[in-house]
Amino acid sequence: MYKVVALVTMWLALFPAWSPQNEEVQDCYRRCRVSPQNDPDMERQEIVNLEREAANAIQHNDGTFFRRVYSEDFAGTLSRGEPVNKNGFISAVESTAIRYQSFNVVDIKVRIFRDSAVATCLWSSRGYVKGQFVSSQMRAMHVYINGGSGWRVIAGQESPLPPYMSQVL
């Protein structure tokens, strides 16, 4: 009986010391794990900037941006319907078969849904494919997830605008 009373007394004596510590741990967990309320306009601008960086990287056939921002499990579809993963997309960007004179992105629209976002835009390009001059316009859509390391693209789709093929000029 004395053992039970002693245990209950010790438990009651130590309980207040454990409780605040537990609350501090929980508070720390909430601050670290739960993203603070970010400014939606600032998040939207961050994604707009990422879309502009992507266009610049494509123009210069530079896959570095995509290695950094595209998720390892990225799934996308190129303008002619070819499905690609992250490595396939980077290979397409770095291909020497096409050299861009210009690659512009306009009409960027971003919708944010908690930790995910959808960006749509218009890509316009002019360049040489296998020595032949081409120009094209495509609608692009990218799905972003905001994780511990910032916004990551997890999916993408490019759709050519009519006449559904690059125009040879």
C-alpha positions as CSV (number, residue, x, y, z in Angstrom):
1,M,0.0,0.0,0.0
2,Y,2.8,2.4,0.9
3,K,4.4,1.7,-2.5
4,V,1.2,2.7,-4.3
5,V,0.9,5.9,-2.2
6,A,4.6,6.7,-2.8
7,L,4.2,6.1,-6.6
8,V,1.1,8.3,-6.8
9,T,2.8,11.1,-4.7
10,M,5.9,11.0,-7.0
11,W,3.7,11.0,-10.1
12,L,1.7,14.0,-8.8
13,A,4.9,15.8,-7.9
14,L,6.5,15.2,-11.3
15,F,3.4,15.6,-13.4
16,P,3.6,19.5,-13.5
17,A,7.2,19.3,-14.7
18,W,6.4,16.9,-17.5
19,S,3.3,18.9,-18.7
20,P,4.9,22.2,-19.7
21,Q,7.8,20.3,-21.3
22,N,5.3,18.3,-23.3
23,E,3.5,21.5,-24.3
24,E,6.8,23.1,-25.4
25,V,7.5,20.0,-27.5
26,Q,4.0,20.2,-29.1
27,D,4.4,23.9,-29.7
28,C,7.8,23.4,-31.3
29,Y,6.3,20.6,-33.4
30,R,3.5,22.9,-34.6
31,R,5.9,25.7,-35.5
32,C,8.3,23.4,-37.3
33,R,5.8,21.1,-39.1
34,V,2.8,23.2,-39.8
35,S,3.6,25.9,-42.4
36,P,2.9,29.4,-41.2
37,Q,0.1,31.3,-42.9
38,N,2.0,32.6,-45.9
39,D,1.0,35.6,-48.0
40,P,-0.9,34.1,-50.9
41,D,0.3,36.9,-53.2
42,M,3.9,36.2,-52.3
43,E,3.5,32.4,-52.9
44,R,1.8,33.2,-56.2
45,Q,4.7,35.5,-57.2
46,E,7.2,32.7,-56.3
47,I,5.5,30.3,-58.6
48,V,5.3,32.9,-61.4
49,N,9.1,33.4,-61.0
50,L,9.6,29.6,-61.2
51,E,7.6,29.5,-64.5
52,R,9.8,32.3,-65.9
53,E,13.0,30.5,-64.7
54,A,11.7,27.4,-66.5
55,A,11.3,29.3,-69.8
56,N,14.8,30.7,-69.5
57,A,16.2,27.3,-68.8
58,I,14.5,25.8,-71.8
59,Q,15.7,28.6,-74.0
60,H,19.3,27.9,-73.0
61,N,18.9,24.1,-73.1
62,D,19.9,24.0,-69.4
63,G,18.5,21.2,-67.3
64,T,19.9,22.5,-64.0
65,F,16.7,24.3,-63.0
66,F,14.6,21.2,-63.6
67,R,17.0,19.0,-61.5
68,R,16.4,21.4,-58.6
69,V,12.7,22.2,-58.9
70,Y,11.1,19.1,-60.5
71,S,10.2,16.2,-58.1
72,E,11.9,12.9,-58.4
73,D,8.5,11.3,-59.2
74,F,7.5,14.0,-61.8
75,A,5.1,12.8,-64.5
76,G,4.6,14.9,-67.6
77,T,3.4,14.9,-71.2
78,L,5.3,16.7,-73.9
79,S,3.6,18.7,-76.7
80,R,3.2,15.7,-79.0
81,G,1.8,13.4,-76.4
82,E,5.0,11.7,-75.2
83,P,4.9,10.8,-71.5
84,V,8.1,11.7,-69.6
85,N,9.5,11.4,-66.2
86,K,12.0,13.9,-64.7
87,N,15.0,12.5,-66.5
88,G,13.1,12.3,-69.8
89,F,12.0,15.9,-69.5
90,I,15.6,17.0,-68.7
91,S,16.9,15.0,-71.7
92,A,14.3,16.8,-73.9
93,V,15.4,20.2,-72.6
94,E,19.1,19.5,-73.0
95,S,18.7,18.0,-76.5
96,T,21.0,19.4,-79.1
97,A,18.4,18.8,-81.9
98,I,16.7,22.1,-81.0
99,R,18.3,25.6,-80.5
100,Y,16.0,28.3,-79.4
101,Q,16.3,32.0,-80.6
102,S,13.6,32.8,-78.1
103,F,11.4,31.1,-75.6
104,N,8.9,33.3,-73.8
105,V,6.3,32.7,-71.2
106,V,3.2,34.9,-70.8
107,D,-0.3,34.8,-69.4
108,I,0.9,33.0,-66.2
109,K,-2.0,32.2,-63.9
110,V,-1.5,30.5,-60.6
111,R,-4.2,29.0,-58.3
112,I,-3.1,27.9,-54.8
113,F,-4.8,25.2,-52.8
114,R,-3.2,25.0,-49.4
115,D,0.2,23.2,-50.1
116,S,-0.5,22.7,-53.8
117,A,-0.8,25.0,-56.8
118,V,-1.6,24.8,-60.4
119,A,0.1,27.2,-62.9
120,T,-1.0,27.7,-66.5
121,C,0.7,29.8,-69.1
122,L,1.4,30.3,-72.7
123,W,4.8,29.3,-74.2
124,S,5.9,30.9,-77.4
125,S,9.1,29.8,-79.1
126,R,11.2,30.4,-82.1
127,G,14.2,28.3,-83.0
128,Y,15.8,25.6,-85.2
129,V,15.0,22.0,-85.1
130,K,17.5,19.9,-86.9
131,G,18.5,23.0,-88.9
132,Q,14.9,24.0,-89.9
133,F,13.4,27.2,-88.5
134,V,10.2,26.6,-86.5
135,S,7.9,28.7,-84.3
136,S,5.2,27.4,-82.0
137,Q,2.9,28.3,-79.2
138,M,1.8,25.9,-76.4
139,R,-0.4,26.0,-73.4
140,A,1.5,24.6,-70.4
141,M,0.1,23.5,-67.0
142,H,2.2,22.6,-64.0
143,V,1.2,21.1,-60.7
144,Y,3.2,22.2,-57.7
145,I,3.5,20.8,-54.1
146,N,5.0,22.9,-51.3
147,G,7.1,20.7,-49.2
148,G,10.0,21.3,-46.7
149,S,12.3,22.4,-49.5
150,G,9.9,24.8,-51.2
151,W,7.7,24.4,-54.3
152,R,8.3,21.3,-56.5
153,V,6.7,20.5,-59.8
154,I,5.1,17.0,-59.7
155,A,3.2,17.0,-63.0
156,G,3.2,18.9,-66.2
157,Q,1.3,19.0,-69.5
158,E,2.1,20.9,-72.7
159,S,-0.5,21.2,-75.5
160,P,0.3,22.8,-78.8
161,L,-2.1,25.5,-80.1
162,P,-3.5,25.3,-83.6
163,P,-2.4,24.3,-86.2
164,Y,-1.3,21.6,-83.7
165,M,2.1,21.4,-85.3
166,S,5.1,23.7,-85.3
167,Q,5.0,26.0,-88.3
168,V,7.9,25.8,-90.6
169,L,8.5,29.3,-91.9
